[in-house]
Amino acid sequence: MRSSQTKRVLALFTLPIAASILLAACATPADTSDDRGSSSSRDDEEEEEESSAPERGEIAEPGTTVGVDEWLSYPFTGTDDQEAVISARLLSVEEATAEERAVLDENFGEDIADYDIYLVRYEQEKESGDSVEFDSDYSFFDVVDADGERVQSVTLIGWDGCKSNSFDDEFDANGGTLAQCAIGAVPSGEDAPAGLAYSGGYGDDNPYDYIDGEPLLFLKK
């Protein structure tokens, strides 16, 4: 069951940077005569497990889970009903450095004093479809734990250290890669976030919705 915790805005700074924090959450010895065959079989099984994700460009089924550097493709419906296919992949989940933490502390102060902060970086590429320039879907990517449950999220608008970007011309028309970043917060000492969940776009029929569907999961294993 997905978490349904309500997110609330604790801080907002409009100039020069807008910022907000959203608080959501014994073995038998093997027969050595068949070691080679057994090893090959295990390798085949592991390879099959690792390649369980759909081919890039093929629409991923709701609830599909992949690891770091594995692409998943999904349909995107824009604010003007444009339709396109977009792919995304998780790159890294890293705790904020001292310098990054200092920027966040300056903007949020005591609101994040008891939290460990993590930056989750990912990439997107457009596969096909209508023009989606100036549109975006980064608001549908949530930082999650290893069970796919949403953790507290932090938004710092205009910060180059962790940017959320709209689709630009290079992404839309020329096959460019768009770098994205999301910020997650967990109570100090708790397990780090594991990655991201994608919960769908603006279309009425959304198979990746938290309530009526299952998000796509990009998890660091």
ChimeraX attribute file (.defattr): number of C-alpha atoms within 10 A of each C-alpha:
attribute: neighborCount
match mode: 1-to-1
recipient: residues
	/A:1	8
	/A:2	12
	/A:3	13
	/A:4	12
	/A:5	12
	/A:6	9
	/A:7	13
	/A:8	12
	/A:9	13
	/A:10	14
	/A:11	16
	/A:12	16
	/A:13	13
	/A:14	10
	/A:15	9
	/A:16	9
	/A:17	12
	/A:18	15
	/A:19	21
	/A:20	19
	/A:21	23
	/A:22	17
	/A:23	21
	/A:24	17
	/A:25	19
	/A:26	3
	/A:27	4
	/A:28	5
	/A:29	6
	/A:30	9
	/A:31	8
	/A:32	9
	/A:33	8
	/A:34	9
	/A:35	11
	/A:36	10
	/A:37	11
	/A:38	14
	/A:39	11
	/A:40	11
	/A:41	12
	/A:42	12
	/A:43	12
	/A:44	12
	/A:45	12
	/A:46	11
	/A:47	11
	/A:48	11
	/A:49	10
	/A:50	12
	/A:51	12
	/A:52	11
	/A:53	18
	/A:54	16
	/A:55	12
	/A:56	16
	/A:57	17
	/A:58	16
	/A:59	15
	/A:60	20
	/A:61	17
	/A:62	19
	/A:63	17
	/A:64	16
	/A:65	18
	/A:66	22
	/A:67	18
	/A:68	16
	/A:69	16
	/A:70	19
	/A:71	22
	/A:72	26
	/A:73	23
	/A:74	24
	/A:75	21
	/A:76	24
	/A:77	24
	/A:78	20
	/A:79	13
	/A:80	9
	/A:81	12
	/A:82	14
	/A:83	17
	/A:84	18
	/A:85	18
	/A:86	22
	/A:87	23
	/A:88	23
	/A:89	22
	/A:90	25
	/A:91	21
	/A:92	18
	/A:93	24
	/A:94	16
	/A:95	18
	/A:96	18
	/A:97	11
	/A:98	9
	/A:99	10
	/A:100	15
	/A:101	16
	/A:102	13
	/A:103	14
	/A:104	20
	/A:105	14
	/A:106	9
	/A:107	20
	/A:108	20
	/A:109	12
	/A:110	10
	/A:111	13
	/A:112	21
	/A:113	13
	/A:114	12
	/A:115	16
	/A:116	18
	/A:117	26
	/A:118	25
	/A:119	23
	/A:120	25
	/A:121	21
	/A:122	22
	/A:123	16
	/A:124	22
	/A:125	22
	/A:126	27
	/A:127	19
	/A:128	16
	/A:129	16
	/A:130	16
	/A:131	17
	/A:132	24
	/A:133	15
	/A:134	12
	/A:135	17
	/A:136	18
	/A:137	18
	/A:138	17
	/A:139	12
	/A:140	16
	/A:141	22
	/A:142	24
	/A:143	29
	/A:144	26
	/A:145	21
	/A:146	17
	/A:147	11
	/A:148	24
	/A:149	18
	/A:150	24
	/A:151	25
	/A:152	23
	/A:153	22
	/A:154	26
	/A:155	21
	/A:156	23
	/A:157	18
	/A:158	16
	/A:159	15
	/A:160	9
	/A:161	12
	/A:162	19
	/A:163	17
	/A:164	21
	/A:165	16
	/A:166	16
	/A:167	22
	/A:168	17
	/A:169	14
	/A:170	14
	/A:171	19
	/A:172	24
	/A:173	16
	/A:174	11
	/A:175	14
	/A:176	15
	/A:177	17
	/A:178	19
	/A:179	16
	/A:180	20
	/A:181	21
	/A:182	24
	/A:183	25
	/A:184	31
	/A:185	27
	/A:186	21
	/A:187	16
	/A:188	13
	/A:189	9
	/A:190	10
	/A:191	11
	/A:192	21
	/A:193	29
	/A:194	25
	/A:195	31
	/A:196	31
	/A:197	25
	/A:198	25
	/A:199	23
	/A:200	25
	/A:201	22
	/A:202	14
	/A:203	15
	/A:204	7
	/A:205	12
	/A:206	20
	/A:207	19
	/A:208	23
	/A:209	17
	/A:210	18
	/A:211	14
	/A:212	10
	/A:213	15
	/A:214	21
	/A:215	27
	/A:216	27
	/A:217	28
	/A:218	30
	/A:219	27
	/A:220	18
	/A:221	9
